[in-house]
Amino acid sequence: MLEVALRHRFPGFALDTAFIAPTPGVTAVFGPSGCGKSTLLAAIAGLLRPEEGRVALDGAVLLDTAARVMMPAERRRCGVVFQDSRLFPHLSVETNLRYGLRRAPRDAEGPGFAEVVDLLGIAHLLPRRPAALSGGERQRVALGRALLSRPRLLLMDEPLAALDAPRRAEVLPFLARVRDRFRAPILYVTHALDEVDRLADNLVLMEAGRVLAADTVEALSTRADLPQLAARRDAGALLPCTVLAHDPARGLTRLGFPGGELRVPLREEPPGTRMRVRVRARDVSVATEEPRGLSVQNILPVTLESLGPAAPHEAMLRLRLGGAVLLARVTDDAVARLALRPGQRLWALVKSAAFAANTPSLENPG
Ligand SMILES: Nc1ncnc2c1ncn2[C@@H]1O[C@H](COP(=O)(O)OP(=O)(O)OP(=O)(O)O)[C@@H](O)[C@H]1O
């Protein structure tokens, strides 16, 4: 596991964070601009000396100010990928990559040159200079260089933030491949929730230099008490699903999750494929009786666990179905009209079409 406790001050800003991230796995650090995500990463990598703190990775202490331990950055073996690729502009892609390999300790286990080039699909780019690459290609090379240094920990600081939507879509699958192929834990800074859905196992939610919550992505997705997540337009429960069967004639795929089934527009993945689905709170409505004669494909029996304010004139409902929880965002008027109260048996309605616009979060997390 990765243990982090750090305190550091800049004029007008104080970082005071502590969290534990399981290893291996991807932990996303999520929070608004200026909340201290990059400062946190820099202190872990050894690029910034914090006033106080302790960082340990699987028992190896990288920093412990109380014990006066401050391992230099090069010995921490953190591979860092920044928003801008920071490749050497005067060197070819191949030489940039080999620079990473030269930094790897002799006895360190890890991927070889050919394996990384193949995994990232960059063989055809090897003779080029960085200026002749697209933004997405540059990020793939930067990722390759970081991997070839055989890091114990990969630190990614918004690696997709500088890319437009098509380029992000191009690079995301490569990040997923890296996560699946290599066992190095990854700390992934982002403020894009779709990247969290696609890549992360765990989430550290930050605000103004502090950690508000740290848990699995699924668990945090159903916390109605965290407005940083719950007030977003794309807020909603993230369900771990498995493809059960396809029905091409009806254009539908059945997905199973602990607690029920969902029907979504036809998918290509074979039965048995695991995937995560974010059921957005604003796509869920409720009924007090089982509805009939509706076009809605997903009508799920649930119990109302709790309800609280979500926005002016809106409430957030937490709905339990077996081992899963759904969030539903409804008007205060609906709460009053249906006399909604905790413990009530309800029917949750989710249109299958809600998932069509939601396709990126329907990808296989491996
Ligand atoms: N070297 C520095 N000197 C003074 N203040 C700094 C320094 N580096 C960062 N800060 C301040 O610390 C705060 C946190 O910055 P940081 O870059 O860690 O945030 P962030 O969450 O990564 O933001 P973003 O998402 O915009 O990259 C900001 O208020 C920033 O202005």
The ligand as an ORCA input file, in Angstrom:
! r2SCAN-3c Opt
* xyz 0 1
  N       5.958     26.935     -6.107
  C       4.855     27.500     -5.619
  N       4.924     28.653     -4.943
  C       3.829     29.246     -4.420
  N       2.583     28.736     -4.526
  C       2.452     27.580     -5.205
  C       3.573     26.905     -5.781
  N       3.116     25.784     -6.380
  C       1.792     25.755     -6.189
  N       1.380     26.820     -5.488
  C      -0.001     27.111     -5.056
  O      -0.469     25.985     -4.334
  C      -1.832     25.729     -4.647
  C      -1.995     24.295     -5.138
  O      -1.396     24.173     -6.406
  P      -1.386     22.815     -7.228
  O      -0.693     23.077     -8.515
  O      -0.844     21.735     -6.359
  O      -2.941     22.559     -7.467
  P      -3.667     21.548     -8.469
  O      -4.768     20.943     -7.687
  O      -2.658     20.626     -9.054
  O      -4.233     22.517     -9.572
  P      -4.515     22.250    -11.145
  O      -5.623     21.251    -11.210
  O      -4.910     23.609    -11.633
  O      -3.229     21.765    -11.725
  C      -2.254     26.782     -5.639
  O      -2.890     27.802     -4.926
  C      -0.951     27.260     -6.227
  O      -1.050     28.603     -6.635
*
